[in-house]
Amino acid sequence: MLTLEQLRRDTAFAKERLAHKHFKEVHFVDEIIAIDDQRKSFKGQLDELLAQRNAISKEIGVWMKEGNKEAAEQAKIKIASIKEQAEKLETEVADLEAKQYNMLVQLPNFPNAIVPAGKAAEDNVVAFSVTEFPNLPKNALPHWDLAKKYDLIDFELGNKITGAGFPVYKGKGAALQRALISFFLDKAIEAGYAEVQVPHLVNKDSGFGTGQLPDKEGQMYHVTVDDFYLIPTAEVPITNIYRDEIVEEKNLPIKNVGYTPCFRREAGSYGKDVRGLNRLHQFDKVEIVRIEKPENSYIALDEMLNHVEGLLQALELPYRILRLCGGDMTFSSALTYDFEVFSAAQERWLEVSSVSNFETFQANRLKLRIKDAENKKTLAHTLNGSALALPRILASILENHQTENGIRIPSALVPYTKFEMIS
């Protein structure tokens, strides 16, 4: 969440940054500041009234001791009047604070200065791309046909059990899925991330803390009886481990990794983008999360990018890295890079990871602060990244490593799968 200080420090800059993210209600900035000015005025009047009340209360005690009951009674009448005025002002101040807060939580994070201008995915900037692509056999198949041919994934069975977007992995398909999860976790642990296992449902406070609520409630599955939400990503529960925490500076950086299933309604998705594993309602993902000092967070972001890039190289997949434009970024992000793998059989790029720096935006909502050696407290910077999301990685392995004799397993995965080919 943005702060009043950020809006007041440079109002023109705040408006420009929000407009860069294509936030339609930029006028909120002026309105929030005007509300705050009015709140301060009322608060000043309230403080003055309370000071008058305290002074008169002391006088009443003196008059009572002196036997001046008439003066004491007049003072009591005056205090009653002050109390009535003060209660009205307290209500006004509370209403203004609530209005101000409700507008503040609707403001997205400021995009970093290097975020490209643009409204949609086609305006993203390619920061890196491989130049060599797999030579597939003649009549190469997309992954949904390969899954059926080798009995790896049953989409129809998942549709029977639950509905579209809930596949059933079978045999070597399930083994490959499990191998990828273990491989991603092991690589993150080698890189210094501490593994955590977290709940798959979260409460509203957790959804608010990382910015999913109130921004994305329509895309989350809601357990209405208990008022819980199924997690759209492990980022939510892992980052919320540190909600309402003061972290000692000496303990930074904090690096966590966790595997969870993820649940997304994907309302409005249709067409070729949803075929096979391209877009699911339930999928598996390994997530890395970092808590950093502000001055170190962009160094940490580069480290996370290198980590994800190393995973894709180990899996021998063609990939590219995109720096997202303002209009394609999430509500909470200050800077996001997407990794995409090339689906040779579908002849299109598929997103497999997003790596983001949220700067202080999530930390302010989470009330996550750093305490230095002098007991000074500042907001932390939070970062997270997919390392990696499995469905499209699995799809890309099937498609990019298909041969005339079957599907070759990348050598880095063979110790996990215990087989080198799917045939």
C-alpha positions in Angstrom: 0.0 0.0 0.0 1.2 3.5 -0.8 1.7 5.9 2.0 0.5 9.5 2.4 4.1 10.5 2.6 4.7 9.1 -0.9 1.7 11.0 -2.3 2.6 14.3 -0.5 6.4 14.2 -1.2 5.8 14.7 -4.9 2.2 14.8 -6.0 3.0 15.2 -9.7 5.4 12.3 -9.6 2.7 10.1 -7.8 0.1 10.9 -10.5 2.6 10.3 -13.3 3.6 6.9 -11.9 0.0 5.8 -11.4 -0.8 6.9 -14.9 2.2 4.9 -16.2 0.4 1.8 -14.7 -2.8 2.9 -16.4 -4.7 3.4 -13.2 -7.9 5.2 -14.1 -8.6 7.0 -10.8 -5.5 9.2 -10.7 -7.7 11.9 -9.2 -7.7 9.8 -6.0 -4.3 11.4 -5.2 -5.7 14.9 -4.9 -8.8 13.6 -3.1 -6.8 11.7 -0.5 -4.6 14.7 0.2 -7.7 17.0 0.5 -9.3 14.5 2.8 -6.1 14.4 4.9 -6.0 18.2 5.1 -9.6 18.2 6.3 -8.9 15.4 8.8 -6.0 17.4 10.2 -8.1 20.5 10.6 -10.8 18.5 12.4 -8.2 16.8 14.5 -6.8 20.2 15.5 -10.2 21.4 16.5 -10.8 18.2 18.5 -7.5 18.5 20.3 -8.3 22.2 21.2 -11.7 21.1 22.6 -10.2 18.3 24.6 -7.6 20.8 26.0 -10.4 23.2 27.0 -12.3 20.4 28.7 -9.3 19.4 30.7 -8.6 23.0 31.8 -12.3 23.5 32.8 -12.3 20.2 34.7 -9.4 21.4 36.8 -11.3 24.7 37.5 -14.4 22.8 38.6 -12.3 21.1 41.3 -11.0 24.4 42.5 -14.5 26.0 42.6 -15.9 23.0 44.5 -13.2 23.3 47.1 -14.0 27.1 47.4 -17.7 26.3 47.7 -18.5 28.2 44.4 -21.2 25.7 43.3 -22.8 28.1 40.8 -19.5 28.5 38.9 -18.9 24.8 39.1 -22.4 24.0 37.6 -21.9 26.5 34.8 -18.5 24.8 34.0 -20.2 21.4 33.9 -22.7 22.7 31.4 -19.9 24.0 29.3 -18.1 20.6 29.5 -21.3 18.9 28.4 -21.4 21.2 25.3 -17.7 20.6 24.6 -18.3 16.8 24.9 -21.1 17.0 22.4 -18.9 19.0 19.9 -16.0 16.6 20.5 -18.1 13.5 19.8 -19.2 15.0 16.5 -15.7 15.8 15.5 -14.5 12.4 16.5 -17.1 10.9 14.2 -16.0 13.2 11.4 -12.4 12.3 11.9 -13.1 8.6 12.0 -15.2 8.9 8.8 -12.5 10.8 7.0 -9.8 8.3 8.1 -12.0 5.4 6.8 -12.6 7.2 3.5 -8.9 8.0 3.1 -7.9 4.4 3.9 -10.4 2.9 1.5 -9.0 5.1 -1.3 -5.4 4.4 -0.4 -5.8 0.7 -0.6 -7.2 1.0 -4.2 -4.0 2.7 -5.4 -1.5 0.3 -7.1 2.2 0.4 -6.5 4.4 2.9 -8.3 6.2 1.2 -11.2 10.0 1.5 -11.2 11.6 4.1 -13.5 12.7 1.4 -15.9 9.2 -0.1 -16.4 8.3 0.4 -20.1 5.3 2.5 -21.1 2.5 0.4 -22.6 -0.9 -0.9 -22.0 -0.8 -4.7 -22.7 1.4 -7.8 -23.2 2.4 -6.7 -26.7 4.1 -3.7 -25.2 6.4 -5.7 -23.0 10.2 -5.4 -23.7 12.2 -8.5 -24.6 15.3 -8.2 -22.3 16.8 -11.5 -23.5 15.9 -14.3 -25.9 17.6 -17.5 -27.1 18.3 -17.6 -30.8 18.4 -21.4 -31.3 15.2 -23.5 -31.2 14.7 -27.3 -31.2 14.4 -29.1 -34.5 11.3 -31.3 -34.0 10.5 -34.4 -35.9 8.1 -34.2 -38.8 4.5 -34.1 -37.7 5.4 -33.0 -34.2 2.5 -33.1 -31.8 1.3 -30.5 -29.2 1.5 -31.7 -25.6 -2.2 -32.6 -25.3 -1.8 -35.1 -28.1 1.5 -36.4 -26.6 -0.1 -36.8 -23.2 -2.9 -38.9 -24.8 -0.5 -40.9 -27.0 1.8 -41.9 -24.0 -1.0 -42.0 -21.4 0.5 -39.2 -19.3 -2.4 -36.9 -18.5 -6.1 -37.5 -18.7 -8.0 -34.2 -19.2 -11.4 -35.9 -19.7 -11.1 -37.8 -16.4 -10.3 -34.6 -14.6 -13.3 -33.0 -16.2 -15.4 -35.9 -14.9 -14.1 -35.7 -11.4 -14.2 -31.9 -11.1 -14.4 -29.9 -14.3 -12.3 -28.3 -17.0 -8.9 -27.2 -15.9 -8.3 -30.0 -13.3 -6.2 -32.7 -15.1 -5.3 -36.1 -13.8 -1.6 -37.0 -14.2 -0.8 -40.6 -14.7 2.1 -43.0 -14.8 5.2 -41.3 -16.1 3.3 -38.0 -16.4 2.8 -38.1 -12.6 6.4 -39.1 -12.1 7.6 -36.2 -14.3 5.5 -33.8 -12.3 6.9 -35.1 -9.0 10.4 -35.0 -10.4 10.1 -31.3 -11.4 8.8 -30.3 -7.9 11.7 -32.1 -6.2 14.2 -30.6 -8.7 13.0 -27.1 -8.2 13.0 -27.4 -4.4 16.5 -28.9 -4.3 17.9 -26.2 -6.6 16.3 -23.4 -4.4 17.7 -25.0 -1.2 21.1 -25.2 -2.8 20.8 -21.5 -3.5 20.2 -20.7 0.2 16.4 -20.7 0.4 14.9 -22.3 3.5 12.0 -24.6 2.6 8.6 -24.1 4.3 5.3 -26.0 4.0 2.4 -23.6 4.3 -1.4 -23.7 4.3 -3.3 -23.8 1.0 -6.1 -21.6 2.4 -5.6 -18.1 3.7 -7.8 -15.6 5.5 -8.7 -12.1 4.3 -5.8 -10.4 6.2 -3.3 -12.6 4.3 -5.0 -11.8 1.0 -4.9 -8.1 1.8 -1.2 -8.3 3.0 0.2 -9.3 -0.4 -2.3 -7.3 -2.5 -4.6 -10.1 -3.8 -7.5 -8.4 -1.9 -9.3 -6.3 -2.7 -7.8 -6.4 -6.2 -8.3 -10.0 -7.3 -11.1 -11.5 -5.3 -13.0 -12.4 -8.5 -10.1 -14.7 -9.6 -9.8 -16.5 -6.2 -11.8 -19.4 -5.0 -13.7 -18.4 -1.9 -14.7 -20.8 0.9 -17.7 -18.7 2.0 -18.7 -20.6 5.2 -15.3 -20.1 6.8 -14.4 -16.9 4.8 -11.1 -18.5 3.6 -9.5 -18.2 0.1 -7.7 -21.0 -1.8 -4.3 -19.6 -2.5 -3.6 -18.4 -6.1 0.2 -18.7 -5.4 2.4 -19.7 -2.5 3.6 -16.1 -2.4 0.5 -15.3 -0.3 1.0 -17.7 2.7 4.8 -17.6 2.6 5.0 -13.7 2.6 2.4 -13.6 5.3 4.6 -15.6 7.7 6.2 -12.1 8.3 2.9 -10.1 8.7 3.0 -7.9 11.8 6.6 -8.8 12.4 9.7 -6.6 13.2 12.7 -8.3 11.6 16.2 -7.7 13.0 18.4 -6.2 10.3 21.2 -8.7 11.1 18.8 -11.6 10.1 18.4 -10.3 6.6 18.1 -11.4 3.9 15.3 -13.9 4.6 14.9 -16.4 1.8 12.1 -19.0 1.7 11.0 -21.6 -0.9 7.8 -23.6 -0.9 5.8 -26.0 -3.0 2.0 -25.7 -3.1 -0.8 -26.4 -5.5 -2.3 -23.1 -6.7 -6.0 -22.4 -7.5 -7.2 -19.7 -9.9 -10.7 -19.3 -11.3 -9.3 -17.8 -14.6 -12.6 -16.2 -15.3 -13.0 -15.1 -18.9 -10.3 -17.4 -20.3 -11.2 -19.1 -23.5 -9.9 -20.3 -26.9 -6.5 -21.8 -27.7 -4.9 -20.3 -24.6 -6.8 -22.7 -22.4 -6.1 -25.9 -24.3 -4.3 -28.8 -22.5 -2.0 -27.5 -19.8 -1.9 -23.9 -21.1 -4.3 -22.6 -18.5 -5.5 -24.5 -15.5 -7.7 -23.9 -12.4 -5.4 -26.1 -10.3 -1.7 -26.4 -10.9 1.6 -26.9 -9.0 4.2 -24.3 -8.4 7.5 -23.8 -6.5 7.8 -20.3 -5.2 10.8 -18.3 -3.9 10.2 -15.4 -1.6 12.7 -12.9 -0.2 12.6 -10.2 2.5 15.3 -7.6 1.9 16.8 -4.3 3.1 15.6 -1.6 0.6 19.2 -0.9 -0.6 19.7 -4.6 -1.5 16.4 -5.5 -3.1 17.3 -4.9 -6.7 20.5 -6.9 -6.3 18.3 -9.7 -4.9 16.0 -9.4 -7.9 18.9 -10.0 -10.3 19.9 -13.0 -8.2 16.4 -14.4 -8.5 16.4 -13.9 -12.3 19.7 -15.7 -12.5 18.2 -18.6 -10.5 15.2 -19.0 -12.7 17.3 -18.7 -15.8 19.5 -21.5 -14.5 16.5 -23.8 -14.1 15.4 -23.3 -17.7 18.9 -23.9 -19.0 19.2 -27.1 -16.9 15.9 -28.3 -18.5 17.3 -27.5 -21.9 14.3 -25.3 -22.9 14.3 -22.3 -25.2 13.3 -19.2 -23.3 13.1 -15.5 -23.2 12.9 -12.8 -20.5 10.4 -9.9 -20.7 10.4 -6.7 -18.7 6.7 -6.0 -18.3 5.2 -2.7 -19.2 3.1 -0.6 -16.8 -0.2 -1.8 -18.2 0.7 -5.5 -17.9 2.0 -5.5 -14.3 0.2 -6.7 -11.2 -1.4 -4.3 -8.7 1.4 -4.7 -6.2 4.5 -4.9 -8.3 7.2 -2.2 -8.8 9.1 -4.2 -11.4 8.3 -7.6 -13.0 10.2 -9.9 -15.3 8.4 -12.7 -17.0 10.1 -15.9 -18.3 8.5 -17.5 -21.3 9.4 -20.8 -22.9 8.9 -21.5 -26.6 6.4 -24.2 -27.5 7.8 -25.5 -30.7 4.8 -27.6 -31.5 2.3 -24.8 -30.8 4.7 -22.2 -32.2 4.1 -19.8 -29.4 5.7 -18.5 -26.2 4.3 -19.7 -22.9 4.8 -17.8 -19.6 6.3 -20.0 -16.9 7.5 -17.5 -14.3 7.1 -14.0 -13.0 9.8 -12.5 -10.8 8.8 -9.3 -9.0 10.1 -6.6 -6.6 7.3 -5.0 -4.6 9.6 -2.6 -2.8 7.7 -1.4 0.4 4.2 -1.8 -1.1 3.4 -5.3 0.5 5.4 -4.5 3.6 3.3 -1.5 4.4 0.1 -3.6 4.1 1.8 -6.4 6.1 3.2 -4.1 8.7 6.6 -5.8 8.1 9.4 -3.7 9.4 13.2 -3.9 9.8 14.9 -2.9 13.1 18.5 -1.8 12.8 21.2 -1.8 15.5 20.0 1.6 16.7 16.4 0.4 17.0 15.3 2.5 14.0 12.4 0.9 12.2 11.9 1.0 8.4 9.6 -0.9 6.0 11.2 -4.0 4.4 11.2 -4.8 0.6 9.5 -8.0 -0.5 10.2 -10.0 -3.6 8.9 -13.3 -5.1 9.2 -15.4 -8.1 7.9 -18.6 -9.7 10.8 -21.1 -9.7 8.9 -22.6 -11.4 5.2 -23.1 -12.4 4.8 -26.7 -13.5 2.0 -27.0 -16.2 3.7 -25.1 -19.0 7.1 -26.4 -18.1 5.8 -29.9 -18.3 4.1 -29.1 -21.6 7.3 -27.6 -23.0 9.4 -30.6 -22.0 6.9 -32.9 -23.8 6.8 -30.7 -26.9 10.4 -29.6 -27.2 12.0 -32.9 -26.3 9.9 -35.1 -28.5 11.7 -37.4 -30.9 10.9 -40.1 -33.4 11.3 -42.6 -30.6 9.5 -40.9 -27.8 10.1 -38.0 -25.3 13.6 -37.5 -24.1 13.9 -36.5 -20.4 16.5 -33.6 -19.7 19.6 -35.1 -18.1 19.1 -32.9 -15.0 15.8 -34.6 -14.3 16.9 -38.2 -14.9 18.1 -38.7 -11.3 14.6 -37.7 -10.2 12.5 -39.6 -12.8 14.7 -42.7 -12.8 14.0 -43.0 -16.6 15.5 -41.3 -19.6 12.7 -41.7 -22.1 8.9 -41.7 -22.3 8.0 -44.1 -25.1 
